[in-house]
Amino acid sequence: MPEGPEIRRAADKLEKAIKGKTLTDVWFAFPQLKTYESSLIGERVEAIETRGKAILTHFSNGLILYSHNQLYGVWRVIKSGTEPQSNRILRVRLAAEDKTLLLYSASDIELLTQDTLAAHPFLLRVGPDVLDMTLTVEEVKARLLSPRFRRRQFSGLLLDQAFLAGLGNYLRVEILWHAGLAPQHKAQDLDEAQLDKLAEALLAIPRLSYQTRGVAKENKHHGALFSFKVFHRAGKPCERCGGIIEKTSLSSRPFYWCPGCQT
């Protein structure tokens, strides 16, 4: 499943293609959304935001399209009037004069108002978004030490969207390596320096991934600016201590770590 940085970059691409433009065609696959098609034609897309791994498309009439890609959903931007070949199942089409947004394969799609948005079960459950630039290290540290989360092992906590929205498996792996912590630790057992380092990494690593992952530099491969330190590097030497990176499974996900420096 794509993590917060990948979802945010996808939303950036969608927003660049259609923000401020008048919709000329709207289509939804699900019967319960069909009644909204005509009311959205002639409206504009005002903004496309993310809340963790959910995308919210805001229209000028106040309606909001909620979508969650889950495992298989994917958005595409195409030239209006063209019909791409795809084996995926089309769920949503939002067309302006020059560009069209297509959502394939996703099943978690709703049209909301401001009131129903505020009461949406997923959005009520998720924690602060790691890509919200107003979120501070001090706030993350306080969240780590809160009664709700302080006794949770990091192996599960860093996958829980209720803790911080937008985190996921590769980010869990890279954050814990950066902080020099083994996955069985809990916030309540850390000293002040360890807490500070972890809280910083919980924001810095996802934001670095958002800013640089997938950006080519000179002749380097796709994604070279955000190179994995431990993820998918089992059997290779750790860049920090020279120990051998190991792979195991934690919370039903593959986990990579360096036993030599993640203590």
Accessible surface in RSA format (square Angstrom, percent):
REM  Atomic radii and reference values for relative SASA: ProtOr
REM  Chains: A
REM  Algorithm: Lee & Richards
REM  Probe-radius: 1.40
REM  Slices: 20
REM RES _ NUM      All-atoms   Total-Side   Main-Chain    Non-polar    All polar
REM                ABS   REL    ABS   REL    ABS   REL    ABS   REL    ABS   REL
RES MET A   1   105.02  54.4  50.06  33.1  54.95 130.8  45.50  38.7  59.51  78.8
RES PRO A   2    49.20  35.9  39.60  36.1   9.59  34.9  48.22  39.8   0.97   6.1
RES GLU A   3    10.11   5.8   9.95   7.5   0.16   0.4   2.23   4.3   7.88   6.4
RES GLY A   4     1.88   2.3   0.00   N/A   1.88   2.3   1.25   3.4   0.63   1.4
RES PRO A   5     0.00   0.0   0.00   0.0   0.00   0.0   0.00   0.0   0.00   0.0
RES GLU A   6    42.29  24.3  35.15  26.6   7.13  17.0  35.75  69.1   6.54   5.3
RES ILE A   7     4.17   2.4   4.17   3.1   0.00   0.0   4.17   3.0   0.00   0.0
RES ARG A   8    37.04  15.6  37.04  18.9   0.00   0.0  15.34  21.0  21.70  13.2
RES ARG A   9    69.26  29.1  62.78  32.0   6.48  15.4  40.31  55.1  28.95  17.5
RES ALA A  10    34.21  31.5  25.45  39.3   8.76  19.9  32.88  46.3   1.33   3.5
RES ALA A  11     0.00   0.0   0.00   0.0   0.00   0.0   0.00   0.0   0.00   0.0
RES ASP A  12    49.62  34.8  43.61  43.4   6.01  14.2  27.04  63.6  22.57  22.5
RES LYS A  13   131.28  64.0 124.36  76.3   6.91  16.5  76.41  68.8  54.86  58.4
RES LEU A  14     3.15   1.8   3.15   2.3   0.00   0.0   3.15   2.2   0.00   0.0
RES GLU A  15    38.39  22.0  37.41  28.3   0.98   2.3   3.62   7.0  34.77  28.4
RES LYS A  16   186.27  90.9 155.60  95.5  30.67  73.0 108.96  98.1  77.32  82.4
RES ALA A  17    11.16  10.3   4.80   7.4   6.36  14.5  11.04  15.6   0.12   0.3
RES ILE A  18     0.00   0.0   0.00   0.0   0.00   0.0   0.00   0.0   0.00   0.0
RES LYS A  19   114.08  55.7  96.38  59.1  17.70  42.2  46.98  42.3  67.10  71.5
RES GLY A  20    46.61  57.5   0.00   N/A  46.61  57.5  26.72  73.3  19.89  44.6
RES LYS A  21    64.70  31.6  60.23  37.0   4.47  10.6  54.03  48.6  10.66  11.4
RES THR A  22    66.79  47.5  59.49  60.3   7.30  17.4  34.65  46.5  32.14  48.6
RES LEU A  23     1.44   0.8   0.00   0.0   1.44   3.6   0.00   0.0   1.44   3.9
RES THR A  24    77.40  55.1  55.11  55.9  22.29  53.1  50.76  68.2  26.65  40.3
RES ASP A  25    51.22  35.9  51.22  51.0   0.00   0.0  17.87  42.1  33.34  33.3
RES VAL A  26     6.18   4.1   0.00   0.0   6.18  14.9   0.00   0.0   6.18  16.7
RES TRP A  27    72.60  29.1  72.60  35.1   0.00   0.0  56.40  30.1  16.20  26.3
RES PHE A  28     0.00   0.0   0.00   0.0   0.00   0.0   0.00   0.0   0.00   0.0
RES ALA A  29    30.54  28.1  11.83  18.3  18.71  42.6  12.47  17.6  18.07  47.9
RES PHE A  30    37.17  18.6  37.17  23.0   0.00   0.0  37.17  22.5   0.00   0.0
RES PRO A  31   107.45  78.3  95.60  87.1  11.85  43.1  97.64  80.6   9.80  60.9
RES GLN A  32   121.84  68.1  98.38  71.9  23.45  55.8  62.57 133.2  59.27  44.9
RES LEU A  33     7.22   4.0   7.22   5.2   0.00   0.0   7.22   5.1   0.00   0.0
RES LYS A  34    78.52  38.3  70.98  43.6   7.54  17.9  57.50  51.8  21.01  22.4
RES THR A  35   113.69  80.9  88.57  89.8  25.12  59.9  86.73 116.5  26.96  40.8
RES TYR A  36    67.71  31.6  67.57  38.4   0.15   0.4  28.44  21.4  39.28  48.4
RES GLU A  37    32.75  18.8  32.75  24.8   0.00   0.0   7.05  13.6  25.69  21.0
RES SER A  38    90.06  76.1  74.03  98.8  16.02  36.9  49.42 105.2  40.64  56.9
RES SER A  39    54.68  46.2  37.28  49.8  17.40  40.1  47.07 100.2   7.62  10.7
RES LEU A  40     0.00   0.0   0.00   0.0   0.00   0.0   0.00   0.0   0.00   0.0
RES ILE A  41    82.44  46.9  65.77  49.0  16.67  40.2  65.77  47.4  16.67  45.2
RES GLY A  42    45.60  56.2   0.00   N/A  45.60  56.2  23.98  65.8  21.62  48.4
RES GLU A  43    45.59  26.2  45.16  34.2   0.43   1.0   0.91   1.8  44.69  36.5
RES ARG A  44   105.19  44.2 105.19  53.6   0.00   0.0  21.16  28.9  84.03  50.9
RES VAL A  45     0.00   0.0   0.00   0.0   0.00   0.0   0.00   0.0   0.00   0.0
RES GLU A  46    72.48  41.6  62.67  47.4   9.81  23.4  24.85  48.1  47.63  38.9
RES ALA A  47    33.98  31.2  33.98  52.4   0.00   0.0  33.98  47.9   0.00   0.0
RES ILE A  48     3.14   1.8   0.23   0.2   2.91   7.0   0.25   0.2   2.89   7.8
RES GLU A  49    49.62  28.5  49.46  37.4   0.17   0.4  23.38  45.2  26.24  21.4
RES THR A  50    16.84  12.0   5.17   5.2  11.67  27.8   0.15   0.2  16.69  25.2
RES ARG A  51    83.92  35.2  82.67  42.1   1.25   3.0  26.74  36.5  57.18  34.7
RES GLY A  52     1.71   2.1   0.00   N/A   1.71   2.1   0.25   0.7   1.45   3.3
RES LYS A  53    17.71   8.6  17.13  10.5   0.58   1.4   4.18   3.8  13.53  14.4
RES ALA A  54     0.00   0.0   0.00   0.0   0.00   0.0   0.00   0.0   0.00   0.0
RES ILE A  55     1.15   0.7   1.15   0.9   0.00   0.0   1.15   0.8   0.00   0.0
RES LEU A  56     0.00   0.0   0.00   0.0   0.00   0.0   0.00   0.0   0.00   0.0
RES THR A  57     1.21   0.9   1.21   1.2   0.00   0.0   0.00   0.0   1.21   1.8
RES HIS A  58    32.51  17.8  32.51  22.6   0.00   0.0  22.86  23.6   9.65  11.2
RES PHE A  59     6.30   3.2   0.00   0.0   6.30  16.4   0.00   0.0   6.30  18.0
RES SER A  60    38.98  32.9   5.92   7.9  33.06  76.2   8.69  18.5  30.29  42.4
RES ASN A  61    63.60  43.9  24.99  24.1  38.61  93.0  28.32  68.1  35.29  34.1
RES GLY A  62    38.29  47.2   0.00   N/A  38.29  47.2  35.11  96.4   3.18   7.1
RES LEU A  63    25.11  14.0  24.77  17.7   0.34   0.8  24.77  17.4   0.34   0.9
RES ILE A  64     1.00   0.6   1.00   0.7   0.00   0.0   1.00   0.7   0.00   0.0
RES LEU A  65     0.27   0.2   0.15   0.1   0.13   0.3   0.15   0.1   0.13   0.3
RES TYR A  66     0.13   0.1   0.13   0.1   0.00   0.0   0.00   0.0   0.13   0.2
RES SER A  67     0.84   0.7   0.54   0.7   0.30   0.7   0.00   0.0   0.84   1.2
RES HIS A  68    16.53   9.0  16.42  11.4   0.11   0.3   9.52   9.8   7.01   8.2
RES ASN A  69    11.34   7.8  10.12   9.8   1.22   2.9   2.08   5.0   9.26   8.9
RES GLN A  70    70.79  39.6  70.33  51.4   0.46   1.1  19.98  42.5  50.81  38.5
RES LEU A  71   108.73  60.6  89.08  63.7  19.66  49.4  89.08  62.6  19.66  52.9
RES TYR A  72   154.96  72.3 150.37  85.6   4.59  11.9 113.00  84.9  41.96  51.7
RES GLY A  73     8.38  10.3   0.00   N/A   8.38  10.3   0.00   0.0   8.38  18.8
RES VAL A  74    26.75  17.6  26.34  23.8   0.41   1.0  26.75  23.2   0.00   0.0
RES TRP A  75    16.66   6.7   2.15   1.0  14.51  34.1   2.15   1.1  14.51  23.5
RES ARG A  76   114.94  48.3 112.66  57.4   2.29   5.4  35.10  48.0  79.85  48.4
RES VAL A  77    36.02  23.7  12.49  11.3  23.53  56.7  12.49  10.9  23.53  63.8
RES ILE A  78    30.44  17.3  23.12  17.2   7.32  17.6  30.44  21.9   0.00   0.0
RES LYS A  79   145.45  71.0 139.24  85.4   6.21  14.8  81.59  73.4  63.86  68.0
RES SER A  80    25.42  21.5  11.19  14.9  14.23  32.8  11.51  24.5  13.91  19.5
RES GLY A  81    84.39 104.1   0.00   N/A  84.39 104.1  42.63 117.0  41.76  93.5
RES THR A  82    62.38  44.4  54.61  55.4   7.76  18.5  55.34  74.3   7.04  10.6
RES GLU A  83   139.22  79.9 117.64  89.0  21.58  51.4  58.07 112.3  81.14  66.3
RES PRO A  84    56.72  41.3  30.67  28.0  26.05  94.7  41.80  34.5  14.91  92.7
RES GLN A  85   177.87  99.5 147.67 107.9  30.20  71.9  64.79 137.9 113.08  85.8
RES SER A  86    56.10  47.4  16.27  21.7  39.82  91.7  19.88  42.3  36.22  50.7
RES ASN A  87   163.34 112.6 126.42 122.2  36.93  88.9  37.68  90.7 125.66 121.5
RES ARG A  88   102.39  43.0  85.08  43.4  17.31  41.2  28.05  38.3  74.34  45.1
RES ILE A  89   108.33  61.6 104.03  77.5   4.30  10.4 108.00  77.8   0.32   0.9
RES LEU A  90    41.07  22.9  33.25  23.8   7.82  19.7  33.25  23.3   7.82  21.0
RES ARG A  91    47.42  19.9  46.89  23.9   0.53   1.3   0.00   0.0  47.42  28.7
RES VAL A  92     0.16   0.1   0.16   0.1   0.00   0.0   0.16   0.1   0.00   0.0
RES ARG A  93    57.78  24.3  57.78  29.5   0.00   0.0  12.69  17.3  45.09  27.3
RES LEU A  94     0.00   0.0   0.00   0.0   0.00   0.0   0.00   0.0   0.00   0.0
RES ALA A  95     8.22   7.6   8.22  12.7   0.00   0.0   8.22  11.6   0.00   0.0
RES ALA A  96     1.98   1.8   0.82   1.3   1.16   2.6   0.82   1.1   1.16   3.1
RES GLU A  97   156.81  90.0 134.91 102.1  21.90  52.1  52.68 101.9 104.13  85.0
RES ASP A  98    65.26  45.7  58.15  57.9   7.11  16.8  40.52  95.4  24.74  24.7
RES LYS A  99    79.55  38.8  79.55  48.8   0.00   0.0  30.94  27.9  48.60  51.8
RES THR A 100     4.41   3.1   4.41   4.5   0.00   0.0   1.86   2.5   2.55   3.9
RES LEU A 101     0.79   0.4   0.79   0.6   0.00   0.0   0.79   0.6   0.00   0.0
RES LEU A 102     5.23   2.9   5.23   3.7   0.00   0.0   5.23   3.7   0.00   0.0
RES LEU A 103     0.00   0.0   0.00   0.0   0.00   0.0   0.00   0.0   0.00   0.0
RES TYR A 104    14.80   6.9  14.80   8.4   0.00   0.0   9.51   7.1   5.29   6.5
RES SER A 105    28.88  24.4  13.57  18.1  15.31  35.3   9.00  19.2  19.88  27.9
RES ALA A 106     1.39   1.3   0.00   0.0   1.39   3.2   1.39   2.0   0.00   0.0
RES SER A 107    70.57  59.6  51.51  68.7  19.06  43.9  31.34  66.7  39.23  55.0
RES ASP A 108    42.00  29.4  37.38  37.2   4.62  10.9  10.88  25.6  31.12  31.0
RES ILE A 109     8.01   4.6   0.03   0.0   7.98  19.2   0.03   0.0   7.98  21.6
RES GLU A 110    65.42  37.6  64.48  48.8   0.94   2.2  25.43  49.2  39.99  32.6
RES LEU A 111    16.57   9.2   0.12   0.1  16.46  41.4   0.12   0.1  16.46  44.3
RES LEU A 112    11.06   6.2   9.65   6.9   1.41   3.6  11.06   7.8   0.00   0.0
RES THR A 113    63.22  45.0  63.17  64.0   0.05   0.1  59.07  79.3   4.16   6.3
RES GLN A 114   109.60  61.3 103.12  75.4   6.48  15.4  53.60 114.1  56.00  42.5
RES ASP A 115   118.12  82.7 109.18 108.7   8.94  21.1  29.62  69.7  88.50  88.3
RES THR A 116    69.52  49.4  64.67  65.6   4.84  11.5  66.07  88.7   3.44   5.2
RES LEU A 117    11.46   6.4   9.79   7.0   1.67   4.2   9.79   6.9   1.67   4.5
RES ALA A 118    72.95  67.1  50.13  77.4  22.82  51.9  61.70  86.9  11.25  29.8
RES ALA A 119    64.91  59.7  51.57  79.6  13.34  30.3  53.60  75.5  11.31  30.0
RES HIS A 120    12.14   6.6   9.67   6.7   2.48   6.3  11.67  12.0   0.48   0.6
RES PRO A 121   102.54  74.7  92.79  84.6   9.76  35.5  97.43  80.4   5.12  31.8
RES PHE A 122    32.43  16.2  27.57  17.1   4.86  12.6  31.48  19.1   0.95   2.7
RES LEU A 123    20.07  11.2   4.91   3.5  15.16  38.1   5.23   3.7  14.85  40.0
RES LEU A 124   120.27  67.0  90.65  64.9  29.62  74.5  93.40  65.6  26.87  72.3
RES ARG A 125   119.28  50.1 107.98  55.0  11.31  26.9  63.73  87.1  55.56  33.7
RES VAL A 126    22.37  14.7   7.27   6.6  15.10  36.4   7.27   6.3  15.10  41.0
RES GLY A 127    10.50  12.9   0.00   N/A  10.50  12.9   4.43  12.2   6.06  13.6
RES PRO A 128    48.12  35.1  34.96  31.9  13.16  47.8  47.29  39.0   0.83   5.2
RES ASP A 129    21.28  14.9  17.53  17.5   3.75   8.9  14.22  33.5   7.06   7.0
RES VAL A 130     0.00   0.0   0.00   0.0   0.00   0.0   0.00   0.0   0.00   0.0
RES LEU A 131    20.94  11.7   6.55   4.7  14.38  36.2   7.31   5.1  13.63  36.7
RES ASP A 132    63.36  44.4  54.14  53.9   9.22  21.8  19.13  45.0  44.23  44.1
RES MET A 133   106.23  55.0  78.99  52.3  27.24  64.9  68.84  58.5  37.39  49.5
RES THR A 134   109.66  78.0  92.05  93.3  17.61  42.0  84.47 113.5  25.20  38.1
RES LEU A 135    16.59   9.2  11.99   8.6   4.60  11.6  14.00   9.8   2.59   7.0
RES THR A 136    59.12  42.1  54.38  55.1   4.74  11.3  56.38  75.7   2.74   4.1
RES VAL A 137    49.05  32.3  47.07  42.6   1.98   4.8  47.07  40.9   1.98   5.4
RES GLU A 138   126.51  72.6 119.07  90.1   7.44  17.7  67.48 130.5  59.03  48.2
RES GLU A 139    91.86  52.7  83.25  63.0   8.61  20.5  37.04  71.6  54.81  44.8
RES VAL A 140     0.49   0.3   0.03   0.0   0.46   1.1   0.49   0.4   0.00   0.0
RES LYS A 141    37.58  18.3  37.58  23.1   0.00   0.0  22.81  20.5  14.77  15.7
RES ALA A 142    63.50  58.4  50.31  77.6  13.19  30.0  57.08  80.4   6.42  17.0
RES ARG A 143    60.12  25.2  55.15  28.1   4.97  11.8  12.34  16.9  47.78  29.0
RES LEU A 144     0.00   0.0   0.00   0.0   0.00   0.0   0.00   0.0   0.00   0.0
RES LEU A 145    56.49  31.5  49.71  35.6   6.78  17.0  49.96  35.1   6.53  17.6
RES SER A 146    29.77  25.2  25.02  33.4   4.75  10.9  28.95  61.7   0.82   1.1
RES PRO A 147   112.23  81.8 100.27  91.4  11.96  43.5 100.49  83.0  11.74  73.0
RES ARG A 148   149.71  62.9 125.63  64.0  24.08  57.3  60.18  82.3  89.52  54.3
RES PHE A 149     3.36   1.7   3.36   2.1   0.00   0.0   3.36   2.0   0.00   0.0
RES ARG A 150    70.82  29.7  70.82  36.1   0.00   0.0   8.26  11.3  62.56  37.9
RES ARG A 151   147.23  61.8 136.53  69.6  10.71  25.5  53.16  72.7  94.07  57.0
RES ARG A 152    85.61  35.9  82.87  42.2   2.74   6.5  40.76  55.7  44.85  27.2
RES GLN A 153    83.28  46.6  77.08  56.3   6.21  14.8  16.57  35.3  66.72  50.6
RES PHE A 154     0.00   0.0   0.00   0.0   0.00   0.0   0.00   0.0   0.00   0.0
RES SER A 155    12.11  10.2  12.11  16.2   0.00   0.0   1.39   3.0  10.72  15.0
RES GLY A 156    22.86  28.2   0.00   N/A  22.86  28.2  19.17  52.6   3.69   8.3
RES LEU A 157     0.00   0.0   0.00   0.0   0.00   0.0   0.00   0.0   0.00   0.0
RES LEU A 158     0.07   0.0   0.00   0.0   0.07   0.2   0.07   0.1   0.00   0.0
RES LEU A 159    32.92  18.3  15.71  11.2  17.21  43.3  16.69  11.7  16.24  43.7
RES ASP A 160    32.43  22.7  25.14  25.0   7.29  17.2  13.65  32.1  18.78  18.7
RES GLN A 161    19.15  10.7  17.59  12.9   1.56   3.7  16.27  34.6   2.87   2.2
RES ALA A 162     4.99   4.6   4.81   7.4   0.18   0.4   4.81   6.8   0.18   0.5
RES PHE A 163     0.00   0.0   0.00   0.0   0.00   0.0   0.00   0.0   0.00   0.0
RES LEU A 164     0.19   0.1   0.19   0.1   0.00   0.0   0.19   0.1   0.00   0.0
RES ALA A 165     0.69   0.6   0.69   1.1   0.00   0.0   0.69   1.0   0.00   0.0
RES GLY A 166     0.00   0.0   0.00   N/A   0.00   0.0   0.00   0.0   0.00   0.0
RES LEU A 167     0.32   0.2   0.32   0.2   0.00   0.0   0.32   0.2   0.00   0.0
RES GLY A 168     1.81   2.2   0.00   N/A   1.81   2.2   1.81   5.0   0.00   0.0
RES ASN A 169    15.04  10.4  14.05  13.6   0.99   2.4   9.90  23.8   5.14   5.0
RES TYR A 170    20.15   9.4  19.51  11.1   0.64   1.7  19.51  14.7   0.64   0.8
RES LEU A 171     0.00   0.0   0.00   0.0   0.00   0.0   0.00   0.0   0.00   0.0
RES ARG A 172     0.11   0.0   0.00   0.0   0.11   0.3   0.11   0.1   0.00   0.0
RES VAL A 173     0.00   0.0   0.00   0.0   0.00   0.0   0.00   0.0   0.00   0.0
RES GLU A 174     6.07   3.5   5.14   3.9   0.92   2.2   1.64   3.2   4.42   3.6
RES ILE A 175     0.00   0.0   0.00   0.0   0.00   0.0   0.00   0.0   0.00   0.0
RES LEU A 176     0.00   0.0   0.00   0.0   0.00   0.0   0.00   0.0   0.00   0.0
RES TRP A 177    21.09   8.5  21.09  10.2   0.00   0.0  21.09  11.2   0.00   0.0
RES HIS A 178    65.24  35.7  64.17  44.6   1.07   2.7  41.48  42.8  23.76  27.6
RES ALA A 179     8.00   7.4   0.09   0.1   7.91  18.0   0.09   0.1   7.91  20.9
RES GLY A 180    16.55  20.4   0.00   N/A  16.55  20.4   8.86  24.3   7.69  17.2
RES LEU A 181     1.03   0.6   1.03   0.7   0.00   0.0   1.03   0.7   0.00   0.0
RES ALA A 182     1.80   1.7   1.80   2.8   0.00   0.0   1.80   2.5   0.00   0.0
RES PRO A 183     9.20   6.7   9.20   8.4   0.00   0.0   9.20   7.6   0.00   0.0
RES GLN A 184   100.74  56.3  93.25  68.2   7.49  17.8  44.71  95.2  56.03  42.5
RES HIS A 185    47.83  26.1  45.53  31.6   2.31   5.9  40.07  41.3   7.77   9.0
RES LYS A 186    61.73  30.1  61.73  37.9   0.00   0.0  12.85  11.6  48.88  52.1
RES ALA A 187     0.51   0.5   0.00   0.0   0.51   1.2   0.00   0.0   0.51   1.4
RES GLN A 188    69.56  38.9  43.41  31.7  26.15  62.3   6.81  14.5  62.75  47.6
RES ASP A 189    93.58  65.6  60.79  60.5  32.79  77.5  24.68  58.1  68.90  68.7
RES LEU A 190    17.44   9.7   1.43   1.0  16.02  40.3   1.94   1.4  15.50  41.7
RES ASP A 191    83.71  58.6  73.24  72.9  10.47  24.8  44.66 105.1  39.05  38.9
RES GLU A 192   106.47  61.1 101.55  76.8   4.92  11.7  53.64 103.8  52.82  43.1
RES ALA A 193    73.70  67.8  61.20  94.4  12.50  28.4  66.99  94.3   6.71  17.8
RES GLN A 194    62.49  34.9  59.58  43.5   2.91   6.9  19.72  42.0  42.77  32.4
RES LEU A 195     7.68   4.3   7.68   5.5   0.00   0.0   7.68   5.4   0.00   0.0
RES ASP A 196    63.16  44.2  61.21  60.9   1.94   4.6  25.90  60.9  37.26  37.2
RES LYS A 197    94.70  46.2  91.47  56.1   3.23   7.7  49.63  44.7  45.07  48.0
RES LEU A 198     0.00   0.0   0.00   0.0   0.00   0.0   0.00   0.0   0.00   0.0
RES ALA A 199     0.00   0.0   0.00   0.0   0.00   0.0   0.00   0.0   0.00   0.0
RES GLU A 200    89.79  51.5  89.23  67.5   0.56   1.3  18.12  35.1  71.67  58.5
RES ALA A 201     0.00   0.0   0.00   0.0   0.00   0.0   0.00   0.0   0.00   0.0
RES LEU A 202     0.00   0.0   0.00   0.0   0.00   0.0   0.00   0.0   0.00   0.0
RES LEU A 203     5.50   3.1   5.50   3.9   0.00   0.0   5.50   3.9   0.00   0.0
RES ALA A 204    43.09  39.6  33.07  51.0  10.02  22.8  40.35  56.8   2.74   7.3
RES ILE A 205    18.07  10.3  18.07  13.5   0.00   0.0  18.07  13.0   0.00   0.0
RES PRO A 206     0.00   0.0   0.00   0.0   0.00   0.0   0.00   0.0   0.00   0.0
RES ARG A 207    39.44  16.6  39.44  20.1   0.00   0.0  14.61  20.0  24.83  15.0
RES LEU A 208    77.22  43.0  75.58  54.1   1.64   4.1  76.46  53.7   0.75   2.0
RES SER A 209     0.00   0.0   0.00   0.0   0.00   0.0   0.00   0.0   0.00   0.0
RES TYR A 210    54.97  25.7  49.81  28.3   5.16  13.4  25.22  19.0  29.75  36.7
RES GLN A 211   108.61  60.7  82.43  60.2  26.18  62.3  31.62  67.3  76.99  58.4
RES THR A 212    25.80  18.4  25.65  26.0   0.16   0.4  25.76  34.6   0.04   0.1
RES ARG A 213    67.15  28.2  65.58  33.4   1.57   3.7   4.85   6.6  62.30  37.8
RES GLY A 214    28.08  34.6   0.00   N/A  28.08  34.6   9.42  25.8  18.66  41.8
RES VAL A 215    67.49  44.4  64.10  58.0   3.38   8.2  67.49  58.6   0.00   0.0
RES ALA A 216    72.20  66.4  48.63  75.0  23.57  53.6  48.68  68.6  23.52  62.3
RES LYS A 217    95.73  46.7  92.24  56.6   3.49   8.3  45.52  41.0  50.21  53.5
RES GLU A 218   152.65  87.6 106.24  80.4  46.41 110.5  52.06 100.7 100.60  82.1
RES ASN A 219   156.91 108.2 122.27 118.2  34.64  83.4  39.66  95.4 117.25 113.3
RES LYS A 220   117.57  57.4 102.66  63.0  14.91  35.5  61.97  55.8  55.60  59.2
RES HIS A 221   135.02  73.8 121.42  84.4  13.60  34.8  96.21  99.2  38.81  45.2
RES HIS A 222   146.94  80.3 129.32  89.9  17.62  45.1  91.05  93.8  55.89  65.0
RES GLY A 223     3.69   4.6   0.00   N/A   3.69   4.6   1.66   4.5   2.04   4.6
RES ALA A 224    16.57  15.2   3.15   4.9  13.42  30.5   3.73   5.3  12.84  34.0
RES LEU A 225    65.53  36.5  44.29  31.7  21.24  53.4  46.72  32.8  18.81  50.6
RES PHE A 226     9.51   4.8   7.30   4.5   2.21   5.8   8.34   5.1   1.17   3.4
RES SER A 227    59.86  50.6  46.25  61.7  13.61  31.3  34.31  73.1  25.55  35.8
RES PHE A 228    43.91  22.0  33.77  20.9  10.14  26.4  33.77  20.5  10.14  29.0
RES LYS A 229    69.36  33.8  69.15  42.4   0.21   0.5  36.02  32.4  33.33  35.5
RES VAL A 230     0.05   0.0   0.05   0.0   0.00   0.0   0.05   0.0   0.00   0.0
RES PHE A 231    24.09  12.1  23.29  14.4   0.81   2.1  23.29  14.1   0.81   2.3
RES HIS A 232   118.72  64.9  95.71  66.5  23.00  58.8  61.96  63.9  56.76  66.0
RES ARG A 233    41.99  17.6  41.66  21.2   0.33   0.8  11.73  16.0  30.26  18.3
RES ALA A 234    47.40  43.6  25.20  38.9  22.21  50.5  25.40  35.8  22.01  58.3
RES GLY A 235    53.86  66.4   0.00   N/A  53.86  66.4  28.94  79.4  24.92  55.8
RES LYS A 236   106.60  52.0 106.09  65.1   0.51   1.2  56.90  51.2  49.70  52.9
RES PRO A 237    75.69  55.2  74.39  67.8   1.31   4.7  74.39  61.4   1.31   8.1
RES CYS A 238     4.80   3.6   0.00   0.0   4.80  11.3   0.00   0.0   4.80   5.2
RES GLU A 239   104.66  60.1  65.16  49.3  39.50  94.0  37.70  72.9  66.96  54.7
RES ARG A 240    97.63  41.0  62.54  31.9  35.09  83.6  61.30  83.8  36.34  22.0
RES CYS A 241    63.61  48.1  24.35  27.2  39.26  92.3  31.22  79.1  32.39  34.9
RES GLY A 242    46.94  57.9   0.00   N/A  46.94  57.9  26.49  72.7  20.45  45.8
RES GLY A 243    24.60  30.3   0.00   N/A  24.60  30.3  23.80  65.3   0.80   1.8
RES ILE A 244    98.16  55.9  89.45  66.6   8.71  21.0  89.45  64.4   8.71  23.6
RES ILE A 245     1.71   1.0   0.00   0.0   1.71   4.1   0.00   0.0   1.71   4.7
RES GLU A 246    87.02  50.0  83.40  63.1   3.62   8.6  25.02  48.4  61.99  50.6
RES LYS A 247   120.34  58.7  90.64  55.6  29.69  70.7  41.13  37.0  79.21  84.4
RES THR A 248    60.48  43.0  48.59  49.3  11.89  28.3  31.73  42.6  28.75  43.5
RES SER A 249    73.95  62.5  55.04  73.5  18.91  43.6  40.04  85.3  33.90  47.5
RES LEU A 250    47.38  26.4  45.11  32.3   2.27   5.7  47.38  33.3   0.00   0.0
RES SER A 251    61.26  51.8  23.80  31.8  37.46  86.3  29.93  63.7  31.33  43.9
RES SER A 252   110.54  93.4  73.26  97.8  37.28  85.9  43.29  92.2  67.25  94.2
RES ARG A 253    98.98  41.6  98.41  50.2   0.57   1.4  18.40  25.1  80.59  48.8
RES PRO A 254    54.24  39.5  51.76  47.2   2.47   9.0  53.75  44.4   0.49   3.1
RES PHE A 255     0.00   0.0   0.00   0.0   0.00   0.0   0.00   0.0   0.00   0.0
RES TYR A 256    10.24   4.8  10.24   5.8   0.00   0.0   2.23   1.7   8.01   9.9
RES TRP A 257    52.04  20.9  52.04  25.2   0.00   0.0  48.22  25.7   3.82   6.2
RES CYS A 258     0.03   0.0   0.03   0.0   0.00   0.0   0.00   0.0   0.03   0.0
RES PRO A 259    52.48  38.2  35.72  32.6  16.76  60.9  35.86  29.6  16.61 103.2
RES GLY A 260    54.04  66.6   0.00   N/A  54.04  66.6  26.76  73.4  27.29  61.1
RES CYS A 261    25.54  19.3  12.30  13.7  13.24  31.1  16.81  42.6   8.74   9.4
RES GLN A 262     2.25   1.3   0.00   0.0   2.25   5.4   0.00   0.0   2.25   1.7
RES THR A 263   102.91  73.2  82.88  84.0  20.03  47.7  74.35  99.9  28.56  43.2
END  Absolute sums over single chains surface
CHAIN  1 A    12660.2      10204.7       2455.5       6939.5       5720.6
END  Absolute sums over all chains
TOTAL         12660.2      10204.7       2455.5       6939.5       5720.6
